[in-house]
Amino acid sequence: MAKVRKAVFPVAGMGTRFLPATKAMAKEMLTIVDKPLIQYVVEEAAASGIEEFILVTARHKGEIEDHFDRSVELEGALEDGRKRRERKAVEEMVLQPGQIAYIRQQEPLGLGHAVWCARYAVGDEPFAVLLPDEIMLADEPVLAQLLSAHAEVGGNVVAVMDVPRDRTARYGILDVAEDDGRLVRVKGLVEKPEPDAAPSTLSLAGRYVLDPQVMEALGRQEAGRGGEIQLTDAIAATIGTIPLHGVRFEGHRFDCGSPLGFLEANLAYALGRADIAEDVQDMLRRYAGVAAPKGG
């Protein structure tokens, strides 16, 4: 089984659900406590053994490149001010030269198109895809859980989770052949089906390990739902040639593409920080008291 060494991060979206905050900044640079979304996802990939990081960007995303680059002036100022903890935090986010590459998606033609833009950097080997809108709080990195499953079964492996049936139109939904509670063998995929047409309530969850044949399917540039090139459609097109399995991962997923999910993620990560958890709990109690009805 070929080792999965490369990961693709589609970060070209405009972030319209977070306007006006994203008018002049990349949505992937919005912070969860004190780190931007993209850093959490890159750190997950690195902790899972990924060696090469391919970010598919757009022309208004320069600050992402700056974030993962060195800032000699800042490092020097922090050292002069004896702010060694802060300097260490800044230095740790910098990847080695050649480890990270940036590719432009010149037109917003969908997630599948963004992944296809990375085809030459990926080459003819299996690769991971991580959606920065979705961050995962887990003891073992979710991508590492997928890579373990991929070592067992090969083919395409995706993170999956159960969703309420009335929300299936928000997700890619699996048509399940077999299910042992952890590993699911999949016979089909449907992009955002209406509840009465959904083959199950098991949805994709923003982490993928994919065979290079998916790139070939994406190369046909076939538009799907919404007139966009869908990654889900390309994965579905390889079923029968390439096995597809879903992994019910251990951990909690936060949909940071929506303001409410973003707020929840901030609370969850803040409560997990030993240095601020107690103060955050006190703050929440104060706000809960303000919001409570009189006499409650």
Summary of the structure (lengths in Angstrom):
residues: 296
radius of gyration: 20.1
end to end distance: 59.7
largest distance: 65.6
contacts: 918
relative contact order: 0.15
helix: 39%
strand: 24%
